[in-house]
Amino acid sequence: MDPFERSGGGSGLGIVSSSYVGRSVERVEDAALLSGLGRYIDDLGTRPGTLHAAILRSPHAHADILGIDVQAATALPGVTAVVTGRDLDAITTGLVPALRAAVDARAIAVDRVRYVGEPVAIVVARDRYLAEDGCDLIEVQYRVRPAVIDPLAALAPDSEVLHEGVGANCVSDRRFRYGDPEAAFAHSPHSLSVTVRYPRNTGSPMETYGVVASYDPTDDSYDVLANFQGPFSIHAVVARALKVPGNRLRLRTPPDSGGSFGVKQGVAPYAVLIAATARLVGQPVKWIEDRLEHLSASVSATNRVTTLRAAFDADGRVTALDWDQVEDCGAYLRAPEPATLYRMHGNLTGAYAIRNVAVRNRVVLTNKTPTGLVRGFGGPQVYYPLERLMQRIAHTLGLDPFAVIRRNLIPADAFPYRTATGALYDSGDYQRALDEAARDGGLDELRRRRDAARAEGRLYGIGLTAAVEPSVSNMGYITTVLTAEDRAKAGPKNGAQSTATITLDPVGSVTVQVASVPQGQGHRTVLAQVVADVLGLPMEQIRVTADLDTAKDAWSIASGNYASRFAAAVAGVAHLAAMRLRDRLARIAAAQLNLRPEDLVFAGGRVASRTNPDAGLPFARVAATSHWSPGLVPEEVGAAIRETVFWTPPELTAPDAEDHINSSLCYGFIFDICGLEIDRVTGKIIIDRYVSMHDCGRILHPGMVEGQVRGGFAQALGAAVYEELAYGDDGAFLSGTFADYLLPTATEVPDLRILHVESPSPFTPLGAKGVGEGNCMSTPVCLANAVADALGLEAIDLPLTPAKLAALAAGGDEPAPPAGQAAPKPATKAGDRTLRGEGSAAVTAPPEAVWTMLLDPEVLASVIPGSHGVKKLSDTRFQAEVTLGVGPVKGRYKAEVILSDLDAPRAVTLTGTVTGGLGSGGGTGRLTLEPEGSGGTRIAYVYEAAVGGKVAAVGGRLLDGAARVIIGGFFTALARRAGGSAGPSSKLPALLRRLLARLGVSA
């Protein structure tokens, strides 16, 4: 290639043809990351005197805090302080939500807890181990309230209200109308609806949250180091919560972050919590989240109940959509929520030319962890019902789903295309992408495989999905939740400003700084490619710094790494900054070479004449001119030392009076094809082929685009088949380990056939669009469509677990048990942690003697598992200190036992509750004493118990056996004390005891 070949450019300057952008060059980041030299927040040194924090969290989903006794924890050597919500009340305020509602969303509970895992107290000590020990010594008194878990139940007028200031659990109810949906439905020959309950899941990054904070009393300022992915608008939220102006909150990020997938925007409440704690104790405080904390109390995607109705004709052409969406945002509405509900508002019609749309959006609060941004946020919840509906329309009419999808697509000559709800789709040729995916992905071959498999009686299905992938969010889309009148009062909000700074040092070296914190995407590599091409330098001469310091670096309220902003906006603004700096350098060089700036070309590390390469200067000499020889710089040019560019696209405007909103800047396209088989016995999904066609505009680094697609697919596979953040009816969190919250590994992720078409965006500087979130939107429903096709289902919700699919494949109830065996009891529903059991024991003592033992504190102390002593409060009420453990979790509890329904000496009901830092539990057992033999007694019991908190979360797979050990152990020990032993009808075989002991169950 001629190094001085000109490819044109906005300024007319000579620019070498792109030599880096568009190639899969070696990643700059990998040398450090693969050699263990990454600099994550827990790797960085801390100031002398830094203390460590551990957080005591609520075991209850909903309860009043009656008292917190911190005396024992404070007295523990090495503990500096114990901080409660009351202690922080004077120096903090609530985290202001994006929606005006009387919800006091504190970073720590004050009088009431509203989800399992909500912070209740913070222990600060010289190391984390002592801080954790201090948490175990705190005693909290709770008065439990009813929990609201189901979002539809939360809407009921008689539902328990989470926030009295709101007066209801529905904090927003908005209706929208575009076109004439009523007329379209009235005149349509066909209509159909689907109802979907989209579950909760999360991103599960390898690195959890981390915060190191300090307070400077001399100027009332905070310094917070956090692996946040902002700062964007959350910086203002955190500063307000800390009651300081924005310039008194310095937010810094480490150079590396071990993944985020959106969830690390949830660091914000902990930045408030740890910073305020540092102020109280007068020393820096460090907190690193553990995995249980992260699963139970960080950020999850919203769960949503959607009913979507379509009007369509005999050819499957859709004329109208009617959306009814109920969004569950958890216990508090934390900014930027309800972003997940409104991010896709502009593209609710997906890839289809549908002009009539009705929408009802309701936002409800429940006793679950507050939600936030998770990769593809809003996309999976929209495309699941939309693409399930398209498949249902095709099957209802007896048509090919591929033909129905293609028939409804936006025509290629319609771009830029304005959707009914306001989005401005920048570019695309969806029909071409579909046809190439079908051809190169082998759709016809998959159909033949399906026919052959079904002829053999196997369960084979094909799923198709078309989706539009938005990127570079418009800040104003969230304000669509407000009425036009409220928006007018608050003032317009819109745009998507991005920032880049390029600096030249005295030896001509180039440094690039952007206000976007990477979590593994490869920022340093792509930015070096972009800037090297503009300046005609080797990539090695470009250094990119990706950590952020709000006190020193250029940033805006839109800055951050979210909503697939990087390639389209951040790399684009770096390109603009490089172009602007290059133009100034060209004028400096032209003055010294006596040439016109437009005759110069930047290539090979030189600035030279396009027609006479010998007439030139080294780039370093030109770049250093403003440092060493400012007198040579033309006055009208000014010093070319640093160039900072702020860029926002004009296409992103505020919502109009009719609620039209262009919620993103650019829109990619995805078409997925999946052929899979379901094992009739195990229910396991075997993916035969998965094809993913993408149009992400101009591809800057093909290798990283493929990595983004494969990573998004793997994450979506988990969301579709394995993952669910489950809660019991009482709000107990049930997915606290990777044994209960399953993630796919390399052995579960099949190969992926990735295809591309390119339609460069006319709205972004480089023509690029986002690509990192797409498969998280398209893959779950594509798999579900294939499963529905294989099993002939009209409805299917996620996750597509093997147990669920095996039951559906069976096509009916389980067969009756063999003669002589009892039918199994009905299984408790998924997520239920109610434990039941029964047993009996024979003793030699008469009923009267056994009865007396039940009322004796010393006897109870000897037979209650793990007891440290029993205190008699009344004739029928006893209190005990016990130590109980399940698997890796073991802790000290306060237990209370109450005797009721006394029928001396024949029967009694024992009701017990246990509470402690690791969770809570409670149960009821009915004990009957029947005379047997010569002066003996048969003790029979039935019980029902429930557990919550860490024990429920961590011990999900051991709980049933643990309950039998603990509860059965009580009655067995009582029998031994009375002179007998467990009889043959006991439900606790010795083999089970030994097995549980090996698994770590103790009492």
C-alpha angles and dihedrals in degrees: 000000000000103000089215096048109136121225098179127247145195095272098042092241118139110265125183116238111270109279100173110023110085094028129102095238120177112280115253092212098056101078091064098036096049093046095051094252097119115130108227125169095264090050095058122094121248132217118268111272095031111154128207128235135210123187126224108213135198117265089198130076093214127009144130116248106232097176144340118214109199098163097106093045093049091051093055110111110250095027112118101185146343113220126197134184090264090057091055096042095094097047101039138046135193125298101255112235126224088240121059106244134138092253115134098208102188123179088235132028118258111178102351140031121216106183139027106266098029110147113256103166140001123218116204118197142153090268138013094250093060090044090055091048089052091054090056090057096054115102117206124187114212135185105207120227128196112277125229111212109152114073093216091050088050088063093058114111092232094048119124107265117230097198118030091196089066094043093213140039093245106086097175135025115175131168125201132189127193124179114341107308094163092059092044092055092043093055098037118108091213139033133175137176138201128198118207132185104201110200132223122264137155143213100253098202117196090242118056127209122301134184132179112183139175136179128219109207092190093073101012094246138141130218112201125183109191138155087239121148095219154041091177116119093328091077088069091046092052093046091051092048089053090048095237132114116258094258089061093060114075110190118192132179130207119249092252134036123193098228131300113184086197099303097102091075079079090072088085099089090048091050086059093044098049095039093052090046090052088054092052096048095040094229136087113274128206126198128180116187119233123222096257090052090049096051096044104037115015117080132315131181115259119266110225137193110210132182110189122185126190135195113210143162132237092276092055094253107152116223102175143013129204114198123195109180127179110190120201108207096173127235099331135026102235123185129290089030134133078046091108091061097045104035091087096040094109093051103040088128091060114201093338133106097234115150103183119068135163120190136186115185121188124180116202135182124224137173095272135102113293111260132232144158119330123174110293090011111199094005100089091045091053102039096046094067094032096053093038086055093052091053091047091051091052094048093045091055094039092243133137109265090220091058092047092050092047093047092056098046123117108260116254093236092056096076129148080048126188112212123218091256095047111267117140106217105207106205145336150126103221096174092055091049090050094048094047091047091051092047101041094033094053101238093164090052090052090053090054090049090051092051092049094047093049091049086059092048095254125141107244126159141176124217128194129189134179118194140169113223113211121206137180100036121228107236088220097063093085090059088065084085087070124073118252089254093053091046090053091053093048095045128243121301123192146124138074106240118194128191137205133171125197118192131193117205127206093274094048098256117152125228124184124201123183131181093237122098113212124221096191102309096120102251094159094054099047094043090051089051093051097046094041091056094051095046096038094238135134112263090241090069092060117083118193122198112198103178115099135221115184091200093060112016129077112254142144137208089271094052119119144080108282142104093036092289100146108083096033101039112012099041086040095055090046086055090051092048091049091049092050092048091046091053091055092046089051091056091049091050093044091057091054095043096041090235135123115263091233090059092060128096129195111220141131094013092302139100106219146151114283091224100035113037091186089068099076149095133229111267091234091057093050092044092051095049095095089054101044105023110023089160089070092057112099110247094234091054100053127200112328096206104111134013121193119184127191113194132184123169118238092222091076107083132162120269111281127231091272092052096252108154133181091211096185138024102231136019127209125194132232131188117184130191122191131182115187143161128217120215106233094215105038099026090227117156114232110194108213096183136351121192122187120188116194137189105189096156117243112006111226099184115011094197094054092045089055090048091051092050094047092046092048090049092051091049091048091049088057092048091049102044112017117015131087131142096221130199132191122234089264092053095258110156111238106180104068101135138038087254089068100025099053123203127193118251130202090275092059097045112086126208115279129217106218121195131180143201120179127220105166115221115247089206101060127070094238099030090245127139132191122279108163099088103038103097091047084064101040107032102063093057093039089057091044091051090052091049091048089050092050095049099033093240128164094197134027130163130198143295098055094207120179091242092055094046093046090055091048092047089053087063097214147012123329114268118265116269119258117276113282095027124102119243112253117258115254111276117248112248121266111285095020113138096183108128124203134185147147139202147153141220135194120224133180095226120094120250092258092059093048090049091054091052091056089060096046115096092205091055092047090049090055097048104037105095113248093004121165093187141315127241119203110224095174138340091283104025127075136175127206142176111228138176115215132173140191118189110308094352120085128160149154119262140185110234129195123194123193125188116212142161089039116193100173122243098356111055143004138172117229117202118188136181130187127192131180145135092283097053145289139269142180140181148168128223130185113214122196126189116204123182111244133183120327105351096324133125135219111215112204125183142180123188144182121198139171132198135196142175124044093340092058093043099045099033100047093126095043102040100095092053092041091054090053090051094048101036095033089046091059094056094040091051090048089053092051091049089052093053105268144080139232110292129225092270093062113127093217111079118196090241090059090050092054093045093050091047089056089050091055100257108147139168 
